Amino acid sequence: MWWRSASFILDRQQEQNTNLPPNPESLLLSSPPPSMADSLQNPKPDISAYYQTRAAHHAVVTSDWLAQAQAAVSVQTNDDVSSGSDGRVAPTCGGTGGDNKTFSVIDEFNSWRKQPDLAEAVAAIRALAAVIRASQATTMMELEIELKKASDSLKAWDATSISLTAGCDLFMRYVTRTSALEYEDFNSARYRLIERAEKFGEISYKARRIIAMLSQDFIFDGCTILVHGFSRVVLEVLKTAAQNKKHFRVFCTEGRPDRTGLRLSNELAKLDVPVKLLIDSAVAYTMDEVDMVLVGADGVVESGGIINMMGTYQIALVSHSMNKPVYVAAESYKFARLYPLDQKDMGPALRTIDFGVPIPSKVEVEKSARDYTPPQYLTLLFTDLGVLTPSVVSDELIQLYL
Amino acid sequence: MDPRRTARTVSGPKVRQVGFFTPAPPERSISDPPRFQDPIQPPSPSPTQVNDHSPSGNSLSPVMIPPAHHHSDNFLRTALQVTSPTKAFSYSAKTVTIPPENEDVASSFSPGRKVFSAKSPSSFPGVKASSVPASELTTVSVVNLPPGISEKAGGASVEVQNDRPVSAKTLKEKTSKAERRALQEAQRAAKAAAKAEGTKASSAASKVVTSANTKPSKAAKSSSQKNDGSQVAASEKKGGDRAPEKDRKKDAPHPRMQYDDKSRVEKAKKRAVVKQTEARNRVELFRHLPQYEHGTQLPDLETKFFELDPMHPAVYKVGLQYLSGDIRGGNARCIAMFQAFKEAIKDYSTPPEKTLIRDLAARISSYVSFLIECRPLSISMGNAIKFLKNRIAKLPLALSESEAKSTLMLDIDRFINEKIILSEKVIVKHAVTKIQDGDVLLTYGASSVVEMILLHAHELGKHFHVVVVDSRPKLEGQLLLRRLVRKGLSCTHTHVNAVSCIMQDVTRVFLGASSVLSNGTVYSRVGTACVAMVAHAFRVPVLVCCEAYKFHERVQLDSICFNELGNPDAISKVQGREEINYLDGLVNQENLQLLNLIYDATPSDYVSMIITDYGMIPPTSVPVIVREYRRDHLWS
């Protein structure tokens, strides 16, 4: 059982990654052309791809360098697909058929990702489903290996994104774990896999709606909700509440440095919801008026805590000390088999911070984009599996993965 | 079974104080020493008087733990009742003092203790003997003797009472005619009461006993005191409670024997192979646990080696190793037990006219009870035994003997490999990811898994520092330290008293566990809770490493209900340090109780993570593992 667990897989993958550089073959393959993964991962070396994705999706001002980078990357991928990505990403894909050479799971993923409303994990799930569809494999084992490679390459594409990793893992678990597969011939089994993959994609896609419906019970007339960061689930929840003619007001934090709060307040103003913008440091000042805190999550970890945009932890601490409930809206594909013990116990997602004035080089800047909120500061999690207490997360994860 | 208490009951009127003396009874009753209460109550009503306290002690449910002061309270009340009517110090003047003889009595009849204990299985120790009051007259009072000796004498005097003829003999020499007559009457009354109690007790449930006990007390109402009635009522009520409880007990036998349940203990004793001598001063709060004198049974057992027919030598050997402490640690004990069982199964042949499944299961049960006598089972062993018994029960009937034996042996091997050895490796794999360069890791005691983790992390080339915290009396941490230092790890060794000083430098705490209970409570070597609590206070993450086969579905909130008591001598003496002898000669003192707990329970609040073979889980997820995997993997 254990060797299939995600944390174990993660560990092994990490080991492999650390072992990768000395391996001459992979060096040979990836180093001569600027390999696709490399170029994608660091157009700017100190910014993680995770953050770029977020910036592209959520930032009010989409910086043009990102657009340029995107363009450059897509050109490069087309160039590299035959040489770089196939060698590194999906060798079986490239090896099996000539027409398949052009198919790359990353391309597929990126094309899905361009849809603004589609979550990263759902994009990954759809890309993986496309892998099955495009696969030339003739045996189940081959297909499974292919799928595994594709999901590994997706995960390696952006190791800092928790929902991407979790989405890939969950897809693998959900799709390949059917006992029915063993008794059928390959083609029907493959068909069944595609069916399941599409179903899973559909479920993930609908998750946001389900969460919005479930959380309506918690939003009452006249309440004040403090929101941190821009989360599409949270927006959906608030939108649904507004549509249900609930009277509530929202406090939005500014969300420095990418000003995600500004964007959320714009969206809410369009819905005629009374909104107040706060600077990030005014959370404790306004907490008296707040009835509940509602945040999204980048990832929900096994302890039941969440990893979310920087600042969530301190908001949770403040609200905990003032006895205000903290609700988290998160889709179940964000459940990850991670278990950070403290803030520094996970790979940091870095970002640039614009202070408006030049910072002397001697001054160090904390660049981490997210923090970990332990479960004891969270009240409830709104997920598409239901409204859960933090401790149930581990229960669900154990049932999913073991 | 508590000499201390009996002694007190009796010693009250016996010891006279000459010289400075305050006659105010309430004061005396408040201040503890009852032995300074000299007045003697009229003998005839007193047996019942004393007796009517016995039900209240008697009907204490074995599961309930009496608060420590309960009995002494009770006793004080008794003393008060007894003294207040007379309030005369008539006897104080004509004290007959023969201290040396008294000592003799004490020494000569100390073996009588056993008889005494055996005679009164049902009654509660505190106030059990119905003949107690007589002793006031038999024993000679001691003038200004040091408390220790007088207590001893008191204890002895009770024993004397149980051996009637002897006591009568000693009596003749010392007592006047009137006193003898009074004593005879008392004895008669006591006998009658005892008879009533005995017959009723044997015939029916304890409720009847209670009523039987209350009857004579009513008869003796003339001297009984104001709170007597309330006590009777209380005892009756308790008696009433007890009957359904007994029924319930029959339905679901308790997983572990409660050692303050006399009748069960007696029954168990009859069956026992290992004759453990019980500790002299049993600790009040832990009466429900076996408290034995350590280190006495080994030679005796070794001589029995060839006499014991049903015990397999391998099992016998393992049992002796448990007893002497050669094998310790949850995994080691479990593996040793299974290896022994494997041997036993290998040599097993079904007796004629018996089926393998039943006979082997019974055989295993007898082995297990032998092992329990040597040392109480750990929870891991309990789980392993459940597994084995389940496998035996599920053997197909059609299987031939040799096939059945080989499947069982394979099962045992599989259990050892998969549940213990392999899962240790998996835990190591997981735990190593939580060790980073520059970490300072703290561990307490010697856990085999933690040792493997540290060594593996060292092999991977991680740079970290280890703090091994240790505690008396076992000092197991030094063993671990030795192995770590040999491998070249940089270590600090300290004792548990210094844990709060060293904790601020620590980044992770790794702990082993004897078991993890389903509310997330970690049941581990005593001191673990303390370390975890300090770590929690310093906001250092506490990682508990425990194989999933040690999980148990029980819920435990404290470390009192289930625990194991070690050798009390171990804490009173320091090995190799002869000059530390402050407790010499005090160990057998009645008012000194030495408590050497083996385990404690760490609340789940202090545990950040449990690393198990199913991955890293929060303590709240233990019941999930128990629910999801016990059934599939362990039980079938």
Contacts between the chains, C-beta under 8 A, distances in Angstrom:
chain1	res1	chain2	res2	distance
A	1	B	614	6.8
A	2	B	426	4.7
A	2	B	613	5.8
A	2	B	614	6.7
A	2	B	615	6.9
A	5	B	614	7.4
A	5	B	615	5.0
A	7	B	430	6.7
A	7	B	433	7.6
A	7	B	615	5.5
A	7	B	616	6.6
A	8	B	426	7.9
A	8	B	429	6.8
A	8	B	430	7.6
A	8	B	615	7.5
A	11	B	429	6.6
A	11	B	430	7.8
A	11	B	433	5.7
A	302	B	615	7.6
A	302	B	616	6.6
A	302	B	617	6.7
A	302	B	618	6.8
A	303	B	609	7.3
A	303	B	618	4.6
A	304	B	618	6.6
A	304	B	620	7.7
A	337	B	615	6.8
A	339	B	609	6.1
A	339	B	616	4.4
A	339	B	617	8.0
A	339	B	618	7.9
A	341	B	434	6.5
A	341	B	508	7.4
A	341	B	541	4.1
A	341	B	543	7.5
A	341	B	608	5.8
A	341	B	609	6.6
A	342	B	541	6.3
A	345	B	434	7.3
A	375	B	618	7.3
A	391	B	618	6.6
A	391	B	620	3.8
A	391	B	621	7.0
A	394	B	617	5.6
A	394	B	618	5.3
A	394	B	620	6.7
A	394	B	621	4.0
A	394	B	624	6.9
A	395	B	621	6.1
A	395	B	624	4.7
A	398	B	614	6.7
A	398	B	615	7.8
A	398	B	617	7.0
A	398	B	621	6.3
A	398	B	624	5.3
A	398	B	625	7.0
A	398	B	628	6.6
A	399	B	624	7.7
A	399	B	628	7.0
A	401	B	615	7.7
A	402	B	614	5.7
A	402	B	615	7.6
A	402	B	628	7.3
A	402	B	629	7.7
